[in-house]
Amino acid sequence: MDKVLPGLTLAICIVLMARLLMGETRRWRFDAAARRFWHALRRRTLLMWHWRASKRAAARAAEDAIRRARQKDGGEWDGNVYKPKSFRKPPNKLH
């Protein structure tokens, strides 16, 4: 770490010095490329962060669904299909 931080600082200083020596058009292109790179890096980092969170949420939801399906509270199984009692409709009354 003692050599990485000074090396990174030196690299940033060289890039900024080169940017100062560029003409206006090349500086504009360089800045645009740097912004694109920064946005792409930020987007990938956020996607990776949210991917882990969504994976955990999906695993939690699957565990909850499995737990609810294992409980025998008011439904019947027809093979591998579960039919809860709450889906049954009352019979239609004729007027």
C-alpha beads as a LAMMPS data file, in Angstrom:
LAMMPS data file: protein, C-alpha beads

95 atoms
94 bonds

1 atom types
1 bond types

-500.0 500.0 xlo xhi
-500.0 500.0 ylo yhi
-500.0 500.0 zlo zhi

Masses

1 110.0

Atoms # bond

1 1 1 0.000 0.000 0.000
2 1 1 2.946 2.297 0.629
3 1 1 3.956 2.141 -3.034
4 1 1 0.494 1.949 -4.584
5 1 1 -0.828 5.261 -3.284
6 1 1 2.182 7.355 -4.417
7 1 1 2.155 5.571 -7.785
8 1 1 -1.537 6.314 -8.224
9 1 1 -0.969 9.950 -7.277
10 1 1 1.894 10.215 -9.779
11 1 1 -0.256 8.691 -12.539
12 1 1 -3.083 11.151 -11.836
13 1 1 -0.654 14.081 -11.897
14 1 1 0.780 12.943 -15.242
15 1 1 -2.707 12.592 -16.755
16 1 1 -3.714 16.049 -15.498
17 1 1 -0.473 17.589 -16.828
18 1 1 -1.042 15.962 -20.229
19 1 1 -4.603 17.314 -20.179
20 1 1 -3.278 20.847 -19.616
21 1 1 -0.940 20.521 -22.595
22 1 1 -3.699 19.384 -24.976
23 1 1 -5.564 21.667 -27.290
24 1 1 -9.168 22.598 -26.601
25 1 1 -10.705 20.048 -28.980
26 1 1 -8.594 17.158 -27.715
27 1 1 -9.244 18.199 -24.096
28 1 1 -13.002 18.164 -24.792
29 1 1 -12.741 14.652 -26.281
30 1 1 -10.555 13.485 -23.401
31 1 1 -13.019 14.836 -20.843
32 1 1 -15.929 13.171 -22.648
33 1 1 -14.080 9.833 -22.696
34 1 1 -13.236 10.192 -19.000
35 1 1 -16.904 10.886 -18.179
36 1 1 -18.017 7.835 -20.190
37 1 1 -15.464 5.683 -18.399
38 1 1 -16.525 6.993 -14.988
39 1 1 -20.238 6.430 -15.685
40 1 1 -19.599 2.904 -16.979
41 1 1 -17.485 2.051 -13.942
42 1 1 -20.096 3.473 -11.573
43 1 1 -22.915 1.635 -13.354
44 1 1 -21.109 -1.704 -13.193
45 1 1 -20.319 -1.209 -9.526
46 1 1 -23.938 -0.382 -8.718
47 1 1 -25.204 -3.328 -10.766
48 1 1 -22.888 -5.670 -8.919
49 1 1 -23.995 -4.247 -5.578
50 1 1 -27.708 -4.504 -6.417
51 1 1 -27.256 -7.967 -7.943
52 1 1 -26.075 -9.310 -4.597
53 1 1 -28.937 -7.642 -2.761
54 1 1 -31.537 -8.919 -5.234
55 1 1 -30.057 -12.409 -5.039
56 1 1 -30.417 -12.360 -1.244
57 1 1 -33.990 -11.043 -1.540
58 1 1 -34.894 -13.769 -4.032
59 1 1 -33.455 -16.459 -1.765
60 1 1 -35.418 -15.035 1.176
61 1 1 -38.643 -14.975 -0.873
62 1 1 -38.090 -18.559 -2.013
63 1 1 -37.534 -19.703 1.579
64 1 1 -40.741 -17.947 2.650
65 1 1 -42.702 -19.579 -0.175
66 1 1 -41.348 -23.013 0.705
67 1 1 -42.166 -22.495 4.371
68 1 1 -45.729 -21.405 3.553
69 1 1 -46.204 -24.365 1.221
70 1 1 -45.090 -26.824 3.891
71 1 1 -47.629 -25.565 6.395
72 1 1 -50.896 -27.494 6.397
73 1 1 -53.303 -24.690 7.213
74 1 1 -56.398 -24.998 5.139
75 1 1 -55.680 -26.417 1.741
76 1 1 -55.326 -29.665 -0.111
77 1 1 -52.710 -31.129 -2.382
78 1 1 -53.648 -32.657 -5.734
79 1 1 -50.386 -34.255 -6.814
80 1 1 -47.899 -31.392 -6.780
81 1 1 -50.583 -28.682 -7.006
82 1 1 -51.657 -26.930 -3.801
83 1 1 -55.208 -25.584 -3.689
84 1 1 -55.811 -23.273 -0.712
85 1 1 -59.269 -22.992 0.773
86 1 1 -59.213 -19.259 0.205
87 1 1 -59.487 -19.888 -3.565
88 1 1 -62.808 -21.696 -3.219
89 1 1 -65.767 -19.599 -4.220
90 1 1 -69.120 -19.846 -2.473
91 1 1 -71.817 -21.440 -4.620
92 1 1 -73.921 -19.049 -6.662
93 1 1 -77.417 -18.537 -5.278
94 1 1 -80.259 -18.562 -7.776
95 1 1 -82.778 -15.784 -7.361

Bonds

1 1 1 2
2 1 2 3
3 1 3 4
4 1 4 5
5 1 5 6
6 1 6 7
7 1 7 8
8 1 8 9
9 1 9 10
10 1 10 11
11 1 11 12
12 1 12 13
13 1 13 14
14 1 14 15
15 1 15 16
16 1 16 17
17 1 17 18
18 1 18 19
19 1 19 20
20 1 20 21
21 1 21 22
22 1 22 23
23 1 23 24
24 1 24 25
25 1 25 26
26 1 26 27
27 1 27 28
28 1 28 29
29 1 29 30
30 1 30 31
31 1 31 32
32 1 32 33
33 1 33 34
34 1 34 35
35 1 35 36
36 1 36 37
37 1 37 38
38 1 38 39
39 1 39 40
40 1 40 41
41 1 41 42
42 1 42 43
43 1 43 44
44 1 44 45
45 1 45 46
46 1 46 47
47 1 47 48
48 1 48 49
49 1 49 50
50 1 50 51
51 1 51 52
52 1 52 53
53 1 53 54
54 1 54 55
55 1 55 56
56 1 56 57
57 1 57 58
58 1 58 59
59 1 59 60
60 1 60 61
61 1 61 62
62 1 62 63
63 1 63 64
64 1 64 65
65 1 65 66
66 1 66 67
67 1 67 68
68 1 68 69
69 1 69 70
70 1 70 71
71 1 71 72
72 1 72 73
73 1 73 74
74 1 74 75
75 1 75 76
76 1 76 77
77 1 77 78
78 1 78 79
79 1 79 80
80 1 80 81
81 1 81 82
82 1 82 83
83 1 83 84
84 1 84 85
85 1 85 86
86 1 86 87
87 1 87 88
88 1 88 89
89 1 89 90
90 1 90 91
91 1 91 92
92 1 92 93
93 1 93 94
94 1 94 95
